[in-house]
Amino acid sequence: MEKKRILAAVDGSPWSHLVVQYVAQMVDTGILEIVLFHVSSPIPESFWDLERNPAFRSRLAPVAAWEMAQKKAVEDFMEAATASLKRAGVPEEAVRVVIKQREVGIARDIAFEAHKGYDAVVVGRRGVSDVKDLILGSVATKLLGRVVDVPLWIVGETVSPDGVLVAMDASDEALKAVGFTASMVGRKPRRVLLLHVIRGMDPGAQSVLRFFAPEEQRDWLKKSEEELERVVAHMDAVFERAFTVLEAEGVPRHLIETKVITGATSRAGAIVQEARAGNYGTVVVGRRGLSRVEEFFMGRVSNKVVQLAKDRTVWVVN
């Protein structure tokens, strides 16, 4: 089977340990090739703007001690991470450590490396320098905007390999997301939920509907119900195609479920709620759907899922 090259962006923080743990548990170790990638900075990332100030440069001597400590911490982390992957069954020759000096910026340097033939990029939600209560760390946020043609995995606060929820619509992109998911987890069978969420009538539409005559209201509601039935029937056909893709990669049919949620006030909210209710540790979303229009960073639903699902790992797939 074709090897899967994973770029794990790490900085030695507790989040980086979660990244390594997640990859080892999620991907079949027999097909895994992983690069532990670290961008080394001579000064803390937040100091780079200050570095342009001549008065600040004269005070950089104490930072040298910080740099030495960081270097030692990263080397220790890489050694521990390599040993952890080996214990998980990843062959020693399938693990490579790359430590490079910062060139443009941590996120941009990671993004540049990501386009060298990787199947996925994995990063923690936050890093060593991010404020603890931030929803999403600065590096992860920047990578969402820069790594647009390689699947990006954002590892959440809780690492759970049990169960994958794939958010779907009827687009070809959604089926590609299913195919990518199957290729990554097919040989480590786990529960897969194919989920389609349909929003309900928003309050604005409901308020307008009150001005229609009773007959017009009934007619409009009937047409809405018919359209809903049509969409659900169409999604059944899409789900069948997804079944075929998953089974071809080794996911048993009895582990695959489908669900259509109707009347949701928020698609993203419904997706995250279902992931928590069903204990799905991984949520797969696409960058774009039926419209094929790429929005700033990513589709609105995908963006919201990333922000809301801080206790899940989110895959943003092209």
Beta strands, then each sheet from edge to edge (+ up, - down):
strand 1: 4-9
strand 2: 32-40
strand 3: 95-101
strand 4: 120-124
strand 5: 152-155
strand 6: 164-167
strand 7: 192-199
strand 8: 256-264
strand 9: 282-286
strand 10: 313-317
sheet 1: 3+ 2+ 1+ 4+ 5+ 10- 9- 6- 7- 8-
end
